[in-house]
Amino acid sequence: MEQIGAIAELIDALKKLPGVGPRAAQRIAYQLLNGDRSDANRLGEALLKATKTVHRCARCNNLTDGELCSFCASHNRDDSLLCIVESVADLMVIEQSLSYHGRYFILMGRLSPLNGVGPHEIGLDKLLERAGEPEVKEVIIATSFTAEGEATAFAVSELLSKHYPQLKLTRIARGVPAGAEIEYTDINTVAQAMLNRRVRESD
């Protein structure tokens, strides 16, 4: 009975992971517990170590086990560019696109007044300090295009333009995804693609 309780507790913990439903959690739990448990032990030790040593980067709020994350510590990034994202996951997606080589600032989420998440909770005071550093010339606002993400982008833009009018503020564009057929793309996305159209460069 005690063993069943332990398994149930493990499955319940796994279900809290993003994208892991009850059946997937059950499969993962039994996979970890069946046969050689060295992988399960290694996973547990790595998770325990990470929870004890990983914290927020003092400069950008990224996750790191040092004072600064690898992006802030690197000497090969463009100091004049500062990209604002909502989460570490958003940062990693931009990095994987290989389209950006500047610095980052990670908000602690996005504005959601109904849920008690205001400017202080997402770290706008720290952003104001970071964006005011003399080497920063352009701030790229890369929050999501949800209602809350748009509200956050507006608040960030208003805050920075008020305190640092010399800064160039830009917002990531949105439009039809690569490989998508226009016929099956929602109207709002098509509208934004038309508004964000650009001149085609000749070969």
C-alpha positions in Angstrom: 0.0 0.0 0.0 2.9 2.3 0.8 4.5 1.6 -2.5 1.2 2.4 -4.4 1.1 5.7 -2.4 4.7 6.6 -3.5 3.9 5.8 -7.1 0.7 7.9 -7.0 2.7 10.8 -5.5 5.3 10.5 -8.3 2.7 10.5 -11.0 0.9 13.5 -9.4 4.2 15.4 -9.4 4.9 14.6 -13.0 1.5 15.8 -14.0 2.4 19.3 -12.9 5.0 19.5 -15.7 3.9 21.4 -18.9 2.4 19.2 -21.5 2.4 16.1 -19.3 -1.1 14.6 -18.8 -2.2 11.8 -16.5 -1.4 9.0 -19.0 2.0 10.4 -20.0 2.9 11.0 -16.3 2.0 7.3 -15.6 4.2 6.1 -18.4 7.1 8.2 -17.3 6.8 7.1 -13.7 6.8 3.4 -14.6 9.6 3.9 -17.1 11.7 5.5 -14.3 10.9 2.7 -11.8 11.2 -0.3 -14.0 14.5 -2.1 -14.4 17.8 -0.3 -13.8 17.0 2.8 -11.6 20.3 4.6 -12.2 18.7 7.0 -14.6 15.9 7.7 -12.1 18.5 8.3 -9.4 20.5 10.6 -11.6 17.4 12.6 -12.5 16.5 12.9 -8.9 20.0 14.1 -7.9 20.2 16.5 -10.8 16.8 18.0 -9.9 17.7 18.3 -6.2 21.0 20.0 -7.1 19.3 22.4 -9.5 16.7 23.4 -7.0 19.5 24.2 -4.5 22.0 26.0 -6.8 20.0 27.6 -9.7 18.8 31.2 -9.2 18.0 34.3 -11.2 20.8 36.1 -13.1 21.5 39.4 -11.3 21.5 41.2 -14.6 18.7 39.8 -16.8 16.7 37.3 -14.6 17.7 34.3 -16.6 18.3 31.0 -14.7 21.9 30.3 -13.8 24.0 28.7 -11.1 26.5 31.6 -11.3 26.2 35.3 -10.6 25.6 36.0 -14.3 24.1 33.7 -16.9 26.1 32.7 -20.0 24.4 35.4 -22.1 25.3 38.2 -19.8 28.8 36.9 -19.2 29.6 36.6 -22.9 31.8 39.1 -24.5 30.4 38.3 -28.0 27.0 39.9 -27.6 25.9 43.2 -28.9 25.6 45.5 -25.8 23.5 48.1 -27.8 20.6 45.7 -28.2 18.3 44.7 -25.3 15.5 42.2 -26.0 12.7 42.0 -23.5 10.9 38.6 -23.2 8.4 37.1 -20.7 10.2 33.9 -19.8 13.3 31.8 -20.1 11.5 29.6 -22.6 10.9 32.7 -24.9 14.6 33.6 -24.7 15.6 30.1 -25.8 13.3 30.1 -28.8 14.8 33.4 -29.9 18.3 32.0 -29.4 17.4 28.9 -31.5 16.3 31.1 -34.3 19.9 32.4 -34.7 18.5 35.8 -35.6 19.6 37.8 -32.6 22.9 38.4 -30.9 22.2 41.1 -28.3 21.4 41.1 -24.6 18.2 40.0 -22.9 16.0 41.0 -20.0 13.4 38.5 -18.8 10.3 39.8 -17.2 8.9 37.8 -14.4 5.7 37.0 -16.4 3.3 39.5 -17.9 0.9 42.1 -16.5 -2.4 40.6 -15.3 -4.2 43.0 -12.9 -7.1 40.5 -12.4 -4.6 38.0 -11.0 -2.7 40.5 -8.9 0.3 40.7 -11.3 1.4 44.4 -11.6 4.5 46.3 -12.7 6.4 45.4 -9.5 5.7 41.7 -9.8 7.2 41.4 -13.3 10.2 43.5 -12.4 9.6 46.7 -14.4 11.7 48.7 -11.8 14.7 46.5 -12.5 14.1 46.8 -16.3 14.0 50.6 -16.0 17.5 50.4 -14.4 18.9 48.0 -16.9 17.5 49.9 -20.0 19.1 53.1 -18.7 22.6 51.8 -19.0 24.5 54.0 -21.5 25.5 51.2 -24.0 21.8 50.3 -24.6 20.6 52.0 -27.9 17.6 49.8 -28.9 15.1 47.9 -26.8 13.2 45.1 -28.6 9.9 44.3 -27.0 9.3 40.6 -27.6 6.3 39.8 -25.4 3.5 37.5 -26.7 0.6 38.8 -28.8 -2.0 37.8 -26.2 -4.1 40.5 -24.6 -1.9 40.4 -21.5 1.3 40.3 -23.6 0.1 43.4 -25.6 -0.8 45.2 -22.4 2.7 44.4 -21.1 4.3 45.6 -24.3 2.4 48.9 -24.1 3.3 49.4 -20.4 7.0 48.8 -21.1 7.0 51.1 -24.1 5.3 53.9 -22.2 7.7 53.5 -19.2 10.8 53.5 -21.3 9.8 56.3 -23.7 9.0 58.5 -20.7 12.3 58.0 -18.9 14.6 57.4 -21.9 13.3 59.2 -25.0 16.6 58.7 -26.7 16.1 54.9 -26.8 14.9 53.3 -30.0 11.9 51.1 -29.1 10.8 48.3 -31.4 8.3 45.5 -31.3 8.8 42.1 -32.9 6.6 41.7 -36.0 3.9 39.1 -36.5 2.4 37.6 -39.6 1.9 34.4 -41.5 4.1 31.6 -40.2 6.6 30.0 -42.5 5.1 27.1 -44.3 1.5 28.1 -43.6 -1.2 28.4 -46.3 -3.0 31.7 -46.3 -6.3 30.0 -46.8 -6.1 28.3 -43.4 -4.5 31.2 -41.5 -6.7 33.2 -39.2 -7.9 36.7 -40.3 -6.1 38.6 -37.5 -2.7 37.0 -38.5 -3.3 37.8 -42.1 -4.2 41.4 -41.2 -1.0 41.8 -39.2 1.1 40.3 -42.1 -0.4 42.9 -44.4 0.4 45.7 -42.0 3.9 44.5 -41.4 4.7 43.9 -45.1 8.1 45.0 -46.4 9.7 45.7 -49.7 11.0 42.6 -51.4 14.7 42.8 -51.9 15.9 42.1 -55.4 18.4 39.3 -56.0 
